């Protein structure tokens, strides 16, 4: 079941940016870090939107959290390690961490550990396109695009045109095709 | 794609896809080495044992650091200070270490096939860190990685491997790996140090270093492994140097951007003059750094799974 299309995704991202900018006048020291893979795509877009609105360029980095997962000894597959590319110091910076879906909170926990290994930021905030229920850790987003409540047999899939052949958010039943 | 193997024993049996997966994974680990905190928690709780039946500094230390960068525990065993001297067999020694609940053994031994033998007998992952003159797969992989890092690609490059081919496990791993990645490989050395039928591995053979260097993109120099020679196979080091050492004059035959590599230990002034070993074209120390990233990738790919 499709719950967002391209226009809605773009509208939600714009609103997220405006919400962020209304709370943050001064963008000096801000960096946007996206969690691989689709969070990284969204981070690029957020940075571009901020530049369009405020005319200020915000550095973007990408973070791969697989090396920090807490389930590496349990999962049956082998995660592909993508690159972490944050070619600047994050010490004393304001980090806006971006991901597509906030679900159990375990990815964000891993991302926080990964970030703290890279330096000591002044502040880390979390921005997500979607927040679905079923949290397993006490983690919440500071900026949420859309909230949805799903039963645990459902999963959300975000497709973005930069890395997928289409752009949409769909809800799938676990282990089945689209419903 | 997934890396489905229990062990890393040689490059001969790896596919180009598997090699690419290892190199791509290594590229991600390379970044970790540039961080202020050069450590990730990925292999927390895993235990690795270094089993070295032959002397080594670089490889043993490299595996040790790789494991530590991934938060695994690593213990070292060397035959000179062990019960091997009391007559314990290789398999018994290995079984005892496995009984201490280790997840992987990194094995170096002077006999070819020791790692393959242990891999068949033991349930843990075996990584071949050099078996006689057979193979040294992680060195082969780090050579491929270092070439790819500088040249962008390995396919269609002219690569010359020069020196003591007969006693070199690095040469064998390099030949398998380079051929699978589409490079053109030439080997060169004195006839006494070239194994019979080496051309069957898909390389060009020449006894002239000038021919080997002509239009070369990469040159891998090897040292003479005197400790492995039961009889003297070169008349004198002086004569060897005259015919097979690199020098500026000979290097002009290669492409201007030729890379100079060496697996170490370097015998300065024998196979390679100090000036060339330290020159801008030499990536000998990059190879050492990349070795850590490649070994981290191998440990990760072998040890992160649960289905096996």
Interface residues (C-beta under 8 A of the other chain):
Chain A: X64 X66 X67 X68 X72 X73 X74 X75 X76 X77 X78 X79 X81 X82 X83 X84 X85 X113 X114 X117 X118 X119
Chain B: X2 X3 X25 X27 X28 X29 X31 X32 X35 X36 X37 X39 X40 X41 X42 X43 X45 X300 X301 X304 X305 X306 X307
